[in-house]
């Protein structure tokens, strides 16, 4: 009884799963639209082919081939970011291994165009697991790995250049600071020397000015006497000298002993 109840509970899920896994039936009309788009694609009329594929998908959103071909038409127009979700949707939903492998391959191609090498390598590896004999995918995988390696080496090289640049910048800054300090010291010495020279010059100028000033000031001149004045001065001096001599003689006479005559 319990088993019967358990089966009855699971029956709706089993029916739903079978309906989900049941292949989507494609109408003849949808296939005709797809073929029309393929003819335009071969003629490299990618814009017109895109219109046909979108029409087929509008009538049947589960038409995986139309979705895959739409991705190709958009890719050929260099609209890589728009092509990517088409490939991803098909890779996720399709049960056909060949279509899934091609979808992963093209996901890798879009990632290569965007220089997303890690994502490209992952997509190519998934495609290789589904189709190990695909030499084009193998080549693209090796190319993506090489480009990633080169990119990493360039990053390391640029990083080392930046370090060296910073190192040289620090060294140059230090040299500039050193030169600035030396320049400041030289300027101080120069200013000091100029100050001393200016002081000496000022002293010289002052001395020169004093000397010039002394030269400009009149020196006292001896009194200039006429010949008559000179003669009068000499006579006055002689008279004064005679007076003086008489006084001296008078003093001598007063001090001299008088000689008395003896009485005989």
C-alpha positions in Angstrom: 0.0 0.0 0.0 2.8 2.4 0.9 4.6 1.6 -2.3 1.5 2.4 -4.3 1.2 5.7 -2.6 4.9 6.5 -3.2 4.5 5.7 -6.9 1.4 7.9 -7.2 3.3 10.8 -5.6 6.2 10.5 -8.0 4.1 9.9 -11.1 3.5 13.6 -11.9 7.3 14.3 -11.7 8.1 11.4 -14.0 5.5 12.5 -16.6 6.9 16.1 -16.4 10.5 14.9 -16.9 9.5 12.8 -19.9 7.7 15.7 -21.4 10.7 18.0 -20.8 13.2 15.6 -22.3 10.9 15.0 -25.3 12.5 16.5 -28.4 11.0 19.8 -29.5 9.1 19.3 -32.7 10.2 21.7 -35.4 7.6 22.8 -37.9 8.3 22.7 -41.6 7.6 26.4 -41.9 10.3 27.1 -39.2 12.8 25.0 -41.1 12.2 26.9 -44.3 12.8 30.2 -42.5 16.1 28.7 -41.1 17.2 27.5 -44.6 16.5 30.9 -46.0 18.7 32.5 -43.3 21.4 29.9 -44.1 21.4 30.9 -47.8 21.8 34.6 -46.8 24.6 33.7 -44.4 26.5 31.9 -47.2 26.2 35.0 -49.3 27.7 36.9 -46.3 24.5 38.9 -46.0 24.8 38.6 -42.2 22.3 41.3 -41.4 19.6 39.7 -43.5 20.4 36.3 -42.2 20.1 37.7 -38.6 16.5 38.8 -39.4 15.6 35.3 -40.6 17.0 33.5 -37.6 15.2 35.9 -35.2 12.0 35.2 -37.1 12.5 31.5 -36.7 13.2 31.9 -33.0 10.1 34.1 -32.5 7.9 31.3 -33.9 9.8 28.6 -31.9 12.0 29.9 -29.0 13.3 26.3 -28.5 14.7 26.1 -32.0 18.4 25.5 -30.9 19.8 25.5 -34.4 18.3 28.9 -35.1 19.7 30.2 -31.8 23.2 28.9 -32.7 23.1 30.3 -36.2 21.9 33.7 -34.9 25.0 33.8 -32.7 27.1 33.2 -35.8 25.4 35.9 -37.8 25.9 38.4 -35.0 29.5 37.3 -34.5 30.3 37.9 -38.1 29.1 41.5 -37.6 31.7 41.9 -34.8 29.0 42.2 -32.2 30.8 39.7 -30.0 29.1 40.6 -26.7 25.7 40.0 -28.3 26.7 36.7 -29.8 28.0 35.3 -26.5 24.6 34.8 -24.7 23.2 33.0 -27.8 26.1 30.4 -27.6 25.8 30.1 -23.9 22.1 29.4 -24.1 22.5 26.7 -26.7 25.5 25.1 -24.8 23.3 25.0 -21.7 20.1 23.7 -23.3 21.0 21.4 -26.2 21.2 17.7 -25.8 23.1 17.3 -29.1 26.8 16.8 -28.2 28.1 18.2 -31.5 26.0 21.4 -31.2 27.2 21.7 -27.5 30.8 21.3 -28.5 30.5 23.9 -31.3 28.8 26.3 -28.9 31.6 26.0 -26.4 34.2 26.5 -29.2 32.5 29.7 -30.2 32.3 30.9 -26.6 36.0 30.5 -26.6 36.3 32.5 -29.8 34.3 35.4 -28.4 36.4 35.3 -25.2 39.5 35.5 -27.3 38.2 38.6 -29.1 37.6 40.2 -25.7 41.0 39.1 -24.5 39.5 37.1 -21.7 42.0 34.3 -22.0 41.0 32.4 -18.9 37.4 32.1 -20.0 38.5 31.1 -23.5 40.7 28.4 -22.2 37.9 27.0 -20.0 35.5 27.0 -23.0 37.9 25.3 -25.4 38.6 22.6 -22.8 34.9 21.9 -22.4 34.6 21.7 -26.2 37.6 19.3 -26.3 36.0 17.0 -23.8 32.9 16.7 -26.0 34.9 16.4 -29.3 38.5 15.4 -28.6 39.3 15.1 -32.3 38.6 18.7 -33.2 42.0 20.0 -34.2 40.8 23.6 -34.6 39.7 23.7 -31.0 43.0 22.1 -29.9 44.9 24.8 -31.8 42.8 27.6 -30.3 43.3 26.2 -26.9 47.1 26.2 -27.3 46.9 29.8 -28.7 44.8 31.0 -25.8 47.3 29.5 -23.3 50.2 31.1 -25.0 48.5 34.5 -25.1 47.7 34.2 -21.4 51.3 33.4 -20.7 52.5 36.4 -22.8 50.1 38.7 -21.1 51.3 37.6 -17.6 54.9 38.1 -18.7 54.1 41.6 -20.0 52.3 42.4 -16.7 55.4 41.2 -14.7 57.6 43.2 -17.0 55.5 46.3 -16.7 55.4 45.8 -12.9 59.2 45.6 -12.8 59.5 48.7 -14.9 57.2 50.5 -12.6 59.3 49.4 -9.6 62.5 50.5 -11.4 60.8 53.8 -12.3 59.8 54.4 -8.7 63.2 53.5 -7.6 64.8 56.0 -10.0 62.3 58.6 -9.1 63.2 58.3 -5.4 66.9 58.4 -6.3 66.4 61.5 -8.5 64.4 63.1 -5.7 67.2 62.4 -3.2 69.7 63.9 -5.7 67.5 66.9 -6.2 67.2 67.4 -2.4 71.0 67.0 -2.0 71.7 69.5 -4.8 69.2 71.9 -3.4 70.9 71.7 0.0 74.3 72.2 -1.6 72.9 75.1 -3.6 71.5 76.7 -0.5 74.9 76.4 1.2 76.6 77.9 -1.8 74.1 80.7 -1.9 74.6 81.4 1.8 78.4 81.5 1.3 77.9 83.7 -1.7 75.6 86.0 0.2 78.1 86.1 3.0 81.0 86.9 0.7 78.9 89.5 -1.1 78.0 91.0 2.3 81.7 91.2 3.3 82.6 92.7 -0.1 79.8 95.2 0.3 81.0 96.1 3.8 84.6 96.5 2.6 83.3 98.6 -0.2 81.2 100.7 2.1 84.3 101.2 4.4 86.4 102.2 1.4 83.7 104.5 0.2 83.5 106.0 3.7 87.3 106.4 3.9 87.3 107.9 0.5 84.5 110.3 1.4 86.3 111.3 4.6 89.5 111.9 2.7 87.7 113.9 0.1 85.9 115.8 2.8 89.3 116.6 4.5 90.6 117.7 1.1 87.6 119.9 0.6 87.9 121.6 4.1 90.4 124.6 4.1 93.5 124.1 6.1 94.6 126.9 8.5 97.1 129.1 6.9 99.9 130.9 8.8 99.3 134.7 9.3 100.9 136.6 6.5 102.5 139.9 7.8 103.7 142.7 5.7 107.3 143.7 5.8 106.5 146.8 7.9 104.7 144.8 10.4 107.6 142.4 10.6 110.0 145.3 11.2 107.8 146.8 13.9 107.5 143.4 15.6 111.3 143.0 15.6 111.8 146.4 17.1 109.3 145.7 19.8 111.0 142.5 20.6 114.4 144.3 20.8 113.0 147.0 23.0 111.5 144.4 25.3 114.7 142.5 25.3 116.7 145.7 26.3 114.3 146.4 29.1 114.7 142.9 30.4 118.4 143.1 30.2 118.5 146.4 32.2 116.4 144.9 34.9 118.7 141.9 35.1 121.7 144.2 35.3 120.0 146.2 38.0 119.4 143.1 40.1 123.0 142.1 39.6 124.2 145.5 40.9 122.1 145.3 43.9 123.4 142.0 44.9 127.1 142.8 44.4 129.3 143.6 47.5 130.6 147.1 47.6 134.3 147.2 48.0 135.3 149.7 50.7 138.6 151.6 50.5 141.0 151.1 53.5 142.0 154.0 55.7 145.6 154.4 55.5 
